[in-house]
Amino acid sequence: MAENDDLELNELAAGGGGNAMEYDPDGPNEFADMDKPRSAADLEAVYDIPVRVSAVLGKSSMQVSQLLKLGRGAVVELDRKVGEAIDIYVNDRLVARGEVVVVENRLGVTMTEIIKSERT
């Protein structure tokens, strides 16, 4: 068992585990605000960051020669069935699945499932 395996999270955050820095439970803690409730105002710093959202109905493979032969009204068969969930990507990362909806004569997407992915 490694030396740091028995340390608690607050000790690791304070630099415990053999470092010269000592943990002071009464001292300032850089993680103290993590337990406070968050509001929409806390996210203002990220409101203006652009993201690319894509809703993928399905995929198809074809040769370039077949693609060039397609004309107006051509139908391309996709790898999904009617009613099957579509994939929703944010910045090329799958984040959810959903359904196509019509809202006031416009197409939209409603999320039905959030995809949890492990960060690497």
C-alpha positions in Angstrom: 0.0 0.0 0.0 1.4 3.4 -1.0 2.1 6.1 1.6 -0.7 8.4 0.3 -3.5 5.8 0.2 -4.7 6.5 3.8 -4.8 10.3 3.4 -8.1 12.1 3.4 -9.0 14.4 0.5 -8.6 17.6 2.6 -5.1 16.4 3.6 -4.2 15.9 -0.1 -5.6 19.3 -1.0 -3.5 20.9 1.7 -0.4 19.1 0.5 -0.2 16.4 3.2 1.5 13.1 2.7 5.1 13.8 3.5 5.5 17.3 2.1 6.9 20.0 4.2 3.5 21.8 4.3 1.3 20.9 7.3 -2.5 20.8 7.1 -4.2 23.3 9.4 -7.9 22.5 9.6 -8.6 26.0 11.0 -6.5 27.8 8.4 -7.5 29.0 4.9 -8.8 26.2 2.6 -8.8 26.7 -1.2 -11.7 24.2 -1.4 -13.9 25.8 1.2 -16.2 27.3 -1.4 -16.9 24.0 -3.1 -19.7 23.1 -0.6 -21.6 26.4 -1.1 -24.7 26.4 -3.4 -24.0 27.6 -6.9 -26.1 30.0 -8.9 -26.3 31.0 -12.6 -24.3 34.1 -11.8 -21.3 31.8 -11.0 -21.2 30.7 -14.6 -21.1 34.2 -16.2 -17.4 33.7 -17.0 -18.2 30.9 -19.5 -21.4 32.4 -21.1 -19.5 33.8 -24.0 -17.4 30.8 -24.9 -18.5 29.5 -28.3 -19.3 25.8 -28.6 -20.3 23.7 -31.7 -23.4 21.6 -31.1 -24.2 18.9 -33.7 -27.3 16.6 -33.8 -26.4 13.5 -35.9 -29.5 11.7 -37.4 -27.4 8.9 -38.8 -24.5 8.0 -41.0 -23.9 6.5 -44.4 -20.9 5.5 -46.5 -20.7 5.8 -50.2 -18.1 6.3 -52.9 -17.4 9.7 -54.3 -18.7 8.7 -57.7 -22.1 7.8 -56.0 -22.1 11.1 -54.1 -21.6 13.0 -57.3 -24.5 11.3 -59.0 -26.9 12.4 -56.3 -29.4 15.0 -57.4 -32.2 17.1 -56.0 -34.7 14.8 -54.1 -32.2 11.9 -53.8 -32.7 9.8 -50.7 -29.7 8.6 -48.8 -30.2 5.6 -46.5 -28.9 6.1 -43.0 -27.7 3.5 -40.4 -30.6 4.4 -38.0 -34.3 3.5 -38.0 -37.2 5.9 -37.7 -37.8 6.7 -34.0 -34.3 5.7 -32.9 -32.4 8.2 -30.7 -30.1 10.7 -32.4 -26.6 11.6 -31.1 -25.9 15.1 -29.7 -22.3 16.2 -29.9 -20.8 19.3 -28.3 -17.3 20.2 -29.7 -17.1 16.7 -31.3 -17.8 14.9 -28.0 -20.9 12.8 -27.5 -22.8 14.3 -24.6 -26.4 13.2 -25.0 -29.0 11.3 -27.1 -32.3 12.7 -28.0 -35.3 13.0 -30.3 -36.1 15.3 -33.2 -39.1 17.6 -32.4 -41.0 20.3 -34.3 -41.5 23.6 -32.5 -43.4 26.4 -34.3 -42.5 25.0 -37.7 -38.8 24.6 -36.8 -36.9 21.5 -36.2 -35.4 21.0 -32.8 -33.9 18.4 -30.6 -34.9 17.3 -27.1 -32.4 15.5 -24.9 -33.6 12.2 -23.5 -30.4 10.8 -22.1 -27.2 12.5 -20.9 -24.0 10.4 -21.7 -21.5 10.3 -18.9 -18.0 9.9 -20.3 -14.8 9.3 -18.4 -12.2 12.1 -18.7 -8.8 11.1 -19.9 
